[in-house]
Amino acid sequence: MTVNGIDVSSYQSSSFSTSGLAFVFVKATEGTSYINPKMNAQAAHAREAGLVVGFYHFLRPGDMKAQARYFVEECASIEHDPLFADWEDDGVSCAQKDAFIAEVMRLRGSNHRVGLYCGQYYWLNRDTTSNAGDALWIADYVTAGKPRIKAKWHFHQYTDTPVDTNVGAFADRAALRKWADG
């Protein structure tokens, strides 16, 4: 069984439809200089609908400890919101991805699940450690809930039409909330 969710960034409205959703993941930051200007409004909109809210940071080449600090200091998270590294930039190595996850876990891991978002290609061809922290969120544009990987996944982004649409591997919203609460 799965639950439905979306992920949003500054490209989406702050008043997206929450109908039928259990979670929304919001882009918070990128590198050490970008903050999603709609992040607070998007998170508040999802919270008002009672959804699990998570945040992600788009990794850029550079100092991973600095990016982790920037992310946790600037994102609008509250206790128990899942936090994700978004690994899509070819200039970011597997070791750097792992360093970012480790630093976010050090900074916030006692109060948040910390995971990895990446595409199926990165997971199968660039990852060498299978380190996804507490959760693997995999992008693979195939049938919902059937990403083409063998690893245990928690979230699957299966399309970007009309928005980035995901499923979570949870029986219902209560099970997702229990997982997020740790």
Residue frames as a rotation matrix with the C-alpha (Angstrom) as fourth column:
MET 1
0.577 0.817 0.000 0.00
0.817 -0.577 0.000 0.00
0.000 0.000 -1.000 0.00
THR 2
-0.587 -0.773 0.240 1.09
0.779 -0.620 -0.093 3.55
0.220 0.132 0.966 -0.63
VAL 3
0.339 0.597 -0.727 0.17
0.630 -0.718 -0.296 7.12
-0.699 -0.358 -0.619 0.22
ASN 4
0.401 -0.086 0.912 0.25
0.846 -0.348 -0.405 10.02
0.352 0.934 -0.067 -2.23
GLY 5
0.360 -0.313 -0.879 2.37
0.460 -0.760 0.459 13.14
-0.811 -0.570 -0.130 -2.15
ILE 6
0.811 -0.194 0.552 3.96
0.442 -0.416 -0.795 15.86
0.384 0.889 -0.251 -4.22
ASP 7
-0.063 -0.788 -0.613 7.12
0.845 -0.368 0.387 17.89
-0.531 -0.493 0.689 -4.08
VAL 8
0.830 0.426 0.359 7.18
0.542 -0.768 -0.342 21.60
0.129 0.479 -0.868 -4.81
SER 9
-0.372 -0.904 -0.210 9.70
0.899 -0.407 0.163 24.35
-0.233 -0.129 0.964 -5.41
SER 10
-0.504 0.146 -0.851 9.51
0.021 -0.983 -0.181 28.02
-0.864 -0.109 0.492 -6.36
TYR 11
-0.977 0.142 -0.160 8.11
-0.165 -0.025 0.986 26.94
0.136 0.989 0.048 -9.74
GLN 12
-0.404 0.876 -0.262 4.83
0.714 0.481 0.509 25.90
0.572 0.019 -0.820 -8.09
SER 13
0.079 0.594 0.800 2.14
-0.240 -0.768 0.594 27.97
0.967 -0.239 0.082 -6.43
SER 14
-0.909 -0.309 0.281 1.87
-0.317 0.071 -0.946 28.28
0.272 -0.948 -0.162 -2.67
SER 15
-0.246 0.898 0.364 -1.78
-0.791 0.031 -0.610 27.21
-0.560 -0.438 0.703 -2.90
PHE 16
-0.736 -0.114 -0.668 -1.42
-0.538 0.697 0.474 23.84
0.411 0.708 -0.574 -4.64
SER 17
0.401 0.905 -0.139 -4.18
-0.674 0.395 0.625 21.26
0.620 -0.157 0.768 -4.27
THR 18
-0.622 -0.567 0.539 -3.77
-0.782 0.434 -0.446 19.05
0.019 -0.700 -0.714 -1.21
SER 19
0.433 0.894 0.113 -6.69
-0.884 0.446 -0.140 16.79
-0.175 -0.039 0.984 -2.09
GLY 20
0.958 0.064 -0.278 -5.80
-0.130 0.965 -0.226 13.12
0.254 0.253 0.934 -1.69
LEU 21
0.141 -0.990 -0.012 -2.29
-0.220 -0.019 -0.975 13.86
0.965 0.140 -0.221 -0.42
ALA 22
0.824 -0.004 -0.566 -0.53
0.519 0.404 0.753 12.57
0.226 -0.915 0.335 2.70
PHE 23
0.215 -0.828 -0.518 2.73
0.641 -0.281 0.714 14.51
-0.737 -0.486 0.470 2.27
VAL 24
0.950 -0.112 0.292 4.41
0.157 -0.638 -0.754 17.44
0.270 0.762 -0.588 0.58
PHE 25
0.198 -0.948 -0.249 8.16
0.857 0.045 0.513 17.88
-0.475 -0.315 0.821 0.26
VAL 26
0.977 0.201 -0.065 9.26
0.169 -0.929 -0.328 21.49
-0.127 0.309 -0.942 -0.23
LYS 27
0.177 -0.943 0.281 12.50
0.764 -0.049 -0.644 22.70
0.621 0.328 0.712 -1.76
ALA 28
0.758 0.027 -0.651 14.20
0.553 -0.556 0.621 24.77
-0.345 -0.831 -0.436 0.90
THR 29
0.503 -0.717 -0.483 17.69
-0.463 -0.696 0.549 25.65
-0.729 -0.053 -0.682 -0.25
GLU 30
0.896 -0.370 0.246 20.39
0.418 0.513 -0.750 25.12
0.151 0.775 0.614 -2.84
GLY 31
0.047 -0.964 0.261 24.14
0.470 -0.209 -0.858 25.45
0.882 0.163 0.443 -2.37
THR 32
-0.332 -0.163 -0.929 24.88
0.928 -0.233 -0.291 28.16
-0.169 -0.959 0.229 0.20
SER 33
-0.956 -0.095 -0.276 23.11
0.066 -0.991 0.114 31.11
-0.285 0.091 0.954 -1.42
TYR 34
-0.634 0.767 -0.092 19.58
-0.351 -0.179 0.919 30.15
0.689 0.616 0.383 -2.54
ILE 35
-0.828 0.548 0.114 16.42
0.086 0.326 -0.941 29.97
-0.553 -0.770 -0.317 -0.44
ASN 36
-0.569 0.725 0.387 13.07
0.722 0.216 0.657 29.09
0.393 0.653 -0.647 -2.04
PRO 37
-0.935 0.174 0.309 11.08
-0.254 -0.936 -0.243 32.33
0.247 -0.305 0.920 -1.64
LYS 38
-0.015 0.997 -0.077 7.81
-0.700 0.045 0.713 30.36
0.714 0.065 0.697 -1.46
MET 39
-0.617 -0.338 -0.710 9.06
0.088 0.868 -0.490 27.79
0.782 -0.365 -0.506 1.08
ASN 40
-0.975 0.219 0.045 7.31
-0.077 -0.139 -0.987 29.19
-0.210 -0.966 0.153 4.17
ALA 41
-0.255 0.936 -0.241 3.97
-0.920 -0.312 -0.237 29.67
-0.297 0.161 0.941 2.40
GLN 42
-0.062 0.198 -0.978 4.15
-0.636 0.748 0.191 26.24
0.770 0.634 0.080 0.72
ALA 43
-0.811 -0.285 -0.511 4.95
0.180 0.709 -0.682 24.50
0.557 -0.645 -0.523 4.02
ALA 44
-0.839 0.535 0.099 2.22
-0.350 -0.391 -0.851 26.40
-0.417 -0.749 0.516 5.88
HIS 45
-0.105 0.818 -0.566 -0.33
-0.984 -0.004 0.176 25.46
0.141 0.575 0.806 3.21
ALA 46
-0.213 -0.042 -0.976 0.55
-0.218 0.976 0.006 21.76
0.952 0.214 -0.217 3.54
ARG 47
-0.961 -0.172 -0.218 0.52
0.172 0.248 -0.953 21.91
0.218 -0.953 -0.208 7.36
GLU 48
-0.594 0.802 0.061 -2.92
-0.751 -0.526 -0.398 23.54
-0.287 -0.282 0.915 7.33
ALA 49
0.201 0.647 -0.736 -4.16
-0.828 0.513 0.226 20.49
0.524 0.564 0.639 5.40
GLY 50
0.644 0.056 0.763 -2.67
-0.650 0.567 0.506 18.17
-0.404 -0.822 0.401 8.06
LEU 51
0.885 -0.325 -0.333 -0.02
-0.054 0.639 -0.768 16.73
0.462 0.698 0.548 5.75
VAL 52
0.508 -0.851 -0.136 3.45
0.594 0.231 0.771 15.46
-0.624 -0.472 0.623 6.64
VAL 53
0.968 -0.242 -0.062 5.82
-0.229 -0.761 -0.607 18.18
0.100 0.602 -0.792 5.47
GLY 54
0.443 -0.893 0.084 9.43
0.702 0.403 0.586 17.56
-0.557 -0.201 0.806 4.51
PHE 55
0.788 -0.277 -0.551 12.19
-0.428 -0.888 -0.166 19.69
-0.443 0.366 -0.818 3.03
TYR 56
0.613 -0.641 0.462 15.00
0.747 0.661 -0.075 19.15
-0.257 0.391 0.884 0.57
HIS 57
0.428 -0.637 -0.642 18.29
-0.342 -0.771 0.537 20.82
-0.837 -0.010 -0.547 -0.25
PHE 58
0.989 -0.131 0.069 19.67
0.106 0.303 -0.947 20.77
0.103 0.944 0.314 -3.80
LEU 59
0.466 -0.883 -0.057 23.33
0.403 0.154 0.902 19.80
-0.788 -0.444 0.428 -3.50
ARG 60
0.945 -0.323 -0.048 25.90
-0.210 -0.487 -0.848 21.85
0.251 0.811 -0.528 -5.41
PRO 61
0.290 -0.914 -0.285 29.65
0.671 0.406 -0.620 21.30
0.682 -0.012 0.731 -5.63
GLY 62
0.040 -0.351 0.936 31.47
-0.438 -0.848 -0.299 22.80
0.898 -0.397 -0.187 -2.67
ASP 63
-0.859 -0.418 0.294 31.69
-0.393 0.172 -0.903 22.51
0.327 -0.892 -0.313 1.09
MET 64
-0.263 0.800 -0.539 29.13
0.236 0.595 0.768 19.93
0.936 0.075 -0.345 2.21
LYS 65
-0.423 0.104 -0.900 29.31
0.906 0.038 -0.422 20.90
-0.009 -0.994 -0.110 5.90
ALA 66
-0.920 0.089 -0.381 28.59
-0.058 -0.994 -0.091 24.51
-0.387 -0.062 0.920 4.96
GLN 67
-0.639 0.730 -0.243 25.66
-0.397 -0.043 0.917 23.42
0.658 0.683 0.317 2.77
ALA 68
-0.272 0.527 -0.805 24.28
0.677 0.699 0.229 21.23
0.683 -0.483 -0.548 5.56
ARG 69
-0.657 -0.008 -0.754 24.48
0.645 -0.524 -0.557 24.12
-0.390 -0.852 0.349 8.05
TYR 70
-0.926 0.304 -0.223 22.84
-0.373 -0.824 0.426 26.47
-0.055 0.477 0.877 5.54
PHE 71
-0.484 0.760 -0.434 20.03
-0.019 0.487 0.873 23.97
0.875 0.431 -0.221 4.93
VAL 72
-0.198 0.454 -0.869 19.19
0.883 0.467 0.043 23.28
0.426 -0.759 -0.493 8.56
GLU 73
-0.706 -0.103 -0.701 19.45
0.502 -0.770 -0.393 26.95
-0.500 -0.629 0.595 9.53
GLU 74
-0.869 0.293 -0.399 17.35
-0.452 -0.799 0.397 28.29
-0.202 0.525 0.827 6.64
CYS 75
-0.677 0.671 -0.302 14.69
0.134 0.516 0.846 25.64
0.723 0.533 -0.440 6.05
ALA 76
-0.314 0.696 0.646 11.30
-0.815 -0.547 0.193 26.12
0.488 -0.466 0.738 7.66
SER 77
-0.217 0.217 -0.952 11.30
0.127 0.973 0.193 22.71
0.968 -0.079 -0.239 9.31
ILE 78
0.230 0.257 0.939 9.83
-0.943 -0.179 0.281 21.90
0.240 -0.950 0.201 12.67
GLU 79
-0.519 -0.487 0.702 10.62
-0.710 0.704 -0.036 18.84
-0.477 -0.517 -0.711 14.75
HIS 80
-0.187 0.304 0.934 10.01
0.109 0.951 -0.288 15.53
-0.976 0.048 -0.211 12.93
ASP 81
0.765 0.348 -0.541 9.85
-0.482 -0.248 -0.840 16.98
-0.427 0.904 -0.022 9.40
PRO 82
0.539 -0.604 0.587 11.88
0.667 0.732 0.140 14.69
-0.515 0.316 0.797 7.11
LEU 83
0.503 -0.507 -0.700 14.95
-0.550 -0.812 0.192 16.36
-0.666 0.289 -0.688 5.57
PHE 84
0.727 -0.152 0.669 16.47
0.502 0.783 -0.368 15.27
-0.468 0.603 0.646 2.25
ALA 85
-0.336 -0.826 -0.454 19.60
-0.205 -0.406 0.891 15.76
-0.920 0.392 -0.033 0.19
ASP 86
0.838 0.545 0.016 18.65
-0.051 0.108 -0.993 16.27
-0.543 0.831 0.118 -3.48
TRP 87
-0.160 -0.977 0.140 21.53
-0.105 0.158 0.982 14.71
-0.982 0.142 -0.128 -5.44
GLU 88
0.751 0.477 0.457 21.30
0.420 0.189 -0.888 15.62
-0.510 0.858 -0.058 -9.13
ASP 89
0.776 -0.508 -0.374 24.38
-0.610 -0.756 -0.239 17.75
-0.162 0.413 -0.896 -9.88
ASP 90
0.851 -0.470 -0.234 27.13
0.247 0.752 -0.611 15.84
0.463 0.462 0.756 -11.76
GLY 91
0.044 -0.885 0.463 29.73
-0.273 -0.457 -0.847 17.89
0.961 -0.089 -0.262 -9.87
VAL 92
0.162 0.078 0.984 28.73
-0.987 0.000 0.163 16.36
0.012 -0.997 0.077 -6.53
SER 93
-0.558 -0.487 -0.672 30.40
-0.496 0.845 -0.200 13.03
0.665 0.222 -0.713 -5.79
CYS 94
0.343 0.613 -0.712 28.99
0.197 0.694 0.693 10.12
0.919 -0.378 0.117 -3.86
ALA 95
-0.354 -0.562 -0.748 31.40
0.867 0.104 -0.488 10.91
0.352 -0.820 0.450 -1.02
GLN 96
-0.957 0.036 0.287 30.14
-0.095 -0.976 -0.196 14.51
0.273 -0.215 0.938 -0.91
LYS 97
-0.029 0.997 -0.076 26.52
-0.407 0.057 0.912 13.30
0.913 0.058 0.404 -0.86
ASP 98
0.263 0.066 -0.963 27.39
0.635 0.739 0.224 11.03
0.727 -0.670 0.152 2.06
ALA 99
-0.745 -0.606 -0.279 29.19
0.621 -0.479 -0.620 13.88
0.242 -0.635 0.733 3.87
PHE 100
-0.666 0.580 0.469 26.13
-0.459 -0.814 0.355 16.12
0.588 0.021 0.809 3.54
ILE 101
0.341 0.825 -0.451 23.79
-0.105 0.510 0.854 13.42
0.934 -0.243 0.261 4.88
ALA 102
-0.037 -0.444 -0.895 26.16
0.843 0.468 -0.266 12.74
0.537 -0.764 0.357 7.78
GLU 103
-0.929 -0.360 0.086 26.38
0.272 -0.822 -0.499 16.41
0.250 -0.441 0.862 8.69
VAL 104
-0.291 0.899 0.328 22.60
-0.603 -0.438 0.666 16.95
0.743 -0.003 0.670 8.56
MET 105
0.416 0.401 -0.816 22.20
0.305 0.784 0.541 13.83
0.857 -0.474 0.204 10.73
ARG 106
-0.476 -0.669 -0.571 24.75
0.798 -0.056 -0.600 15.25
0.369 -0.741 0.560 13.17
LEU 107
-0.956 0.062 0.288 22.97
-0.116 -0.977 -0.176 18.60
0.270 -0.202 0.941 13.27
ARG 108
-0.349 0.923 0.161 19.33
-0.934 -0.356 0.021 17.43
0.077 -0.143 0.987 13.23
GLY 109
-0.515 0.087 -0.853 19.22
-0.331 0.898 0.291 13.62
0.791 0.432 -0.434 13.19
SER 110
-0.961 0.161 -0.223 17.87
0.273 0.460 -0.845 13.26
-0.033 -0.873 -0.486 16.71
ASN 111
-0.411 0.843 -0.348 14.70
-0.065 -0.408 -0.911 15.18
-0.909 -0.351 0.222 15.76
HIS 112
0.341 0.475 -0.811 14.35
-0.833 -0.249 -0.495 14.48
-0.437 0.844 0.311 12.04
ARG 113
0.529 -0.207 0.823 14.56
0.497 0.862 -0.103 11.63
-0.688 0.464 0.558 9.55
VAL 114
0.139 -0.571 -0.809 17.36
-0.658 -0.664 0.355 12.48
-0.740 0.483 -0.468 7.11
GLY 115
0.398 0.132 0.908 17.28
0.375 0.880 -0.292 10.93
-0.837 0.457 0.301 3.66
LEU 116
-0.699 -0.684 -0.209 18.37
-0.040 -0.255 0.966 11.04
-0.714 0.684 0.151 0.04
TYR 117
0.661 0.749 -0.050 16.52
-0.060 -0.014 -0.998 12.01
-0.748 0.663 0.036 -3.13
CYS 118
-0.508 -0.743 -0.435 18.09
-0.513 -0.145 0.846 10.96
-0.692 0.653 -0.307 -6.41
GLY 119
0.336 0.571 -0.749 17.18
-0.942 0.186 -0.280 9.55
-0.021 0.800 0.600 -9.77
GLN 120
0.909 0.086 0.408 17.29
-0.100 0.995 0.013 5.88
-0.405 -0.053 0.913 -10.62
TYR 121
0.719 -0.694 0.035 20.36
0.173 0.130 -0.976 6.47
0.673 0.708 0.214 -12.82
TYR 122
0.084 -0.706 0.703 22.33
-0.759 -0.503 -0.415 8.08
0.646 -0.498 -0.578 -9.97
TRP 123
0.472 0.156 0.868 21.36
-0.803 0.482 0.350 5.32
-0.363 -0.862 0.353 -7.56
LEU 124
0.919 -0.034 0.393 22.42
0.138 0.961 -0.238 2.56
-0.370 0.273 0.888 -9.96
ASN 125
0.655 -0.630 0.417 25.41
0.624 0.140 -0.769 4.23
0.426 0.764 0.485 -11.64
ARG 126
0.129 -0.621 0.773 26.89
-0.204 -0.779 -0.592 6.99
0.970 -0.081 -0.227 -9.44
ASP 127
0.587 0.131 0.799 26.21
-0.801 -0.047 0.597 5.75
0.116 -0.990 0.077 -5.92
THR 128
-0.077 -0.688 -0.722 28.90
-0.321 0.703 -0.635 3.47
0.944 0.183 -0.275 -4.51
THR 129
-0.903 -0.340 0.264 27.87
-0.316 0.105 -0.943 3.32
0.293 -0.935 -0.202 -0.83
SER 130
-0.282 0.902 -0.326 24.09
0.490 0.428 0.759 2.72
0.825 0.054 -0.563 -0.83
ASN 131
-0.729 0.002 -0.684 23.92
0.638 -0.360 -0.681 5.42
-0.248 -0.933 0.261 1.84
ALA 132
-0.311 0.712 0.629 20.50
0.359 -0.525 0.772 7.05
0.880 0.466 -0.092 1.81
GLY 133
-0.778 0.023 0.628 20.43
-0.540 -0.536 -0.649 7.92
0.322 -0.844 0.429 5.51
ASP 134
-0.679 0.593 0.433 17.02
-0.235 0.384 -0.893 7.14
-0.696 -0.708 -0.121 6.98
ALA 135
0.354 0.903 0.245 15.08
0.152 0.203 -0.967 7.11
-0.923 0.380 -0.065 3.70
LEU 136
-0.828 -0.501 0.251 15.57
0.308 -0.034 0.951 6.64
-0.468 0.865 0.183 0.00
TRP 137
0.354 0.846 -0.399 13.36
-0.037 -0.414 -0.910 8.86
-0.935 0.336 -0.115 -2.17
ILE 138
-0.591 -0.628 0.507 13.90
0.369 0.349 0.862 7.63
-0.718 0.696 0.025 -5.72
ALA 139
0.136 0.572 -0.809 12.88
-0.653 -0.562 -0.508 9.31
-0.745 0.597 0.297 -8.97
ASP 140
-0.910 -0.283 0.305 12.04
0.045 0.663 0.747 6.89
-0.413 0.693 -0.590 -11.75
TYR 141
-0.373 0.805 -0.462 9.28
-0.817 -0.521 -0.247 7.78
-0.439 0.286 0.852 -14.21
VAL 142
-0.825 0.206 -0.526 7.55
-0.082 0.877 0.473 4.43
0.559 0.434 -0.707 -14.37
THR 143
0.148 0.942 -0.302 4.46
0.243 0.262 0.934 2.91
0.959 -0.211 -0.190 -12.73
ALA 144
0.155 -0.013 0.988 3.84
-0.778 -0.618 0.114 4.45
0.609 -0.786 -0.106 -9.30
GLY 145
0.540 0.018 0.842 5.39
-0.760 0.441 0.478 2.35
-0.362 -0.897 0.252 -6.54
LYS 146
0.852 -0.242 0.465 7.49
0.347 0.925 -0.155 0.26
-0.393 0.293 0.872 -8.94
PRO 147
0.599 -0.700 -0.388 10.86
-0.769 -0.638 -0.038 2.01
-0.221 0.322 -0.921 -9.30
ARG 148
0.858 -0.300 -0.416 13.46
-0.036 0.774 -0.632 -0.04
0.512 0.558 0.653 -11.13
ILE 149
-0.195 -0.898 0.394 15.82
-0.768 -0.111 -0.631 -0.58
0.611 -0.426 -0.668 -8.18
LYS 150
-0.006 0.135 -0.991 16.37
0.319 0.939 0.126 -3.43
0.948 -0.316 -0.049 -5.73
ALA 151
-0.905 -0.418 -0.075 17.04
0.218 -0.305 -0.927 -1.23
0.365 -0.856 0.367 -2.67
LYS 152
-0.104 0.858 -0.503 14.31
0.990 0.039 -0.138 -0.53
-0.099 -0.512 -0.853 -0.12
TRP 153
-0.762 -0.054 0.645 12.75
0.248 -0.945 0.215 2.81
0.597 0.324 0.734 -0.95
HIS 154
-0.623 0.559 -0.547 10.45
0.562 -0.166 -0.810 4.99
-0.544 -0.812 -0.211 1.15
PHE 155
0.279 0.669 -0.689 9.27
-0.129 -0.684 -0.718 7.44
-0.952 0.289 -0.105 -1.52
HIS 156
-0.431 -0.334 0.838 8.98
0.751 0.383 0.538 7.16
-0.501 0.861 0.086 -5.29
GLN 157
-0.094 0.330 -0.939 8.65
-0.438 -0.861 -0.259 10.17
-0.894 0.387 0.226 -7.60
TYR 158
-0.277 0.051 0.960 7.03
0.541 0.834 0.111 8.65
-0.794 0.550 -0.258 -10.67
THR 159
0.146 0.274 0.951 6.05
0.952 -0.301 -0.059 11.62
0.270 0.914 -0.304 -12.83
ASP 160
-0.755 -0.337 -0.563 6.49
0.481 -0.868 -0.125 15.37
-0.447 -0.365 0.817 -13.16
THR 161
-0.837 0.527 0.145 3.17
-0.149 -0.475 0.867 15.92
0.526 0.704 0.477 -14.90
PRO 162
0.635 0.084 0.768 1.38
0.390 -0.893 -0.225 18.12
0.666 0.442 -0.600 -13.94
VAL 163
0.521 -0.562 0.643 3.61
-0.821 -0.537 0.195 18.41
0.236 -0.629 -0.741 -10.83
ASP 164
-0.578 -0.741 -0.343 6.27
-0.528 0.659 -0.535 16.17
0.622 -0.128 -0.772 -9.27
THR 165
0.461 0.859 0.224 4.07
-0.815 0.310 0.490 13.36
0.351 -0.408 0.843 -8.03
ASN 166
-0.645 -0.764 -0.035 5.16
-0.609 0.540 -0.581 10.73
0.462 -0.354 -0.813 -5.53
VAL 167
0.647 0.693 -0.317 4.00
-0.206 0.560 0.803 7.77
0.734 -0.454 0.505 -3.51
GLY 168
-0.250 -0.666 0.703 5.25
-0.941 -0.004 -0.339 6.77
0.229 -0.746 -0.625 -0.09
ALA 169
-0.345 0.042 -0.938 5.61
-0.100 0.992 0.081 3.12
0.933 0.122 -0.338 0.96
PHE 170
-0.959 0.138 0.248 3.25
-0.259 -0.064 -0.964 3.46
-0.117 -0.988 0.097 3.93
ALA 171
-0.664 0.746 0.061 -0.14
0.747 0.664 0.014 1.89
-0.030 0.054 -0.998 4.65
ASP 172
0.479 0.832 0.279 -1.79
0.790 -0.547 0.276 5.23
0.383 0.088 -0.920 5.40
ARG 173
0.318 -0.319 0.893 -1.16
-0.105 -0.948 -0.301 8.79
0.942 0.002 -0.335 6.57
ALA 174
0.871 0.034 0.490 -0.99
-0.490 -0.026 0.871 7.65
0.043 -0.999 -0.006 10.21
ALA 175
0.750 -0.639 0.169 1.80
0.592 0.763 0.258 5.16
-0.294 -0.093 0.951 9.39
LEU 176
0.237 -0.649 0.723 3.69
0.622 -0.470 -0.626 7.89
0.746 0.598 0.292 7.53
ARG 177
0.523 0.020 0.852 3.30
-0.457 -0.837 0.300 10.27
0.719 -0.547 -0.429 10.48
LYS 178
0.957 -0.180 0.226 4.49
-0.105 0.511 0.853 7.57
-0.269 -0.841 0.470 12.90
TRP 179
0.482 -0.824 0.296 7.58
0.871 0.415 -0.264 7.00
0.095 0.385 0.918 10.73
ALA 180
0.207 -0.390 0.897 8.31
0.248 -0.866 -0.433 10.72
0.946 0.312 -0.082 10.50
ASP 181
0.730 0.155 0.665 7.94
-0.541 -0.463 0.702 11.07
0.417 -0.873 -0.254 14.28
GLY 182
-0.259 -0.951 -0.168 10.62
-0.672 0.303 -0.676 8.41
0.694 -0.062 -0.718 14.71
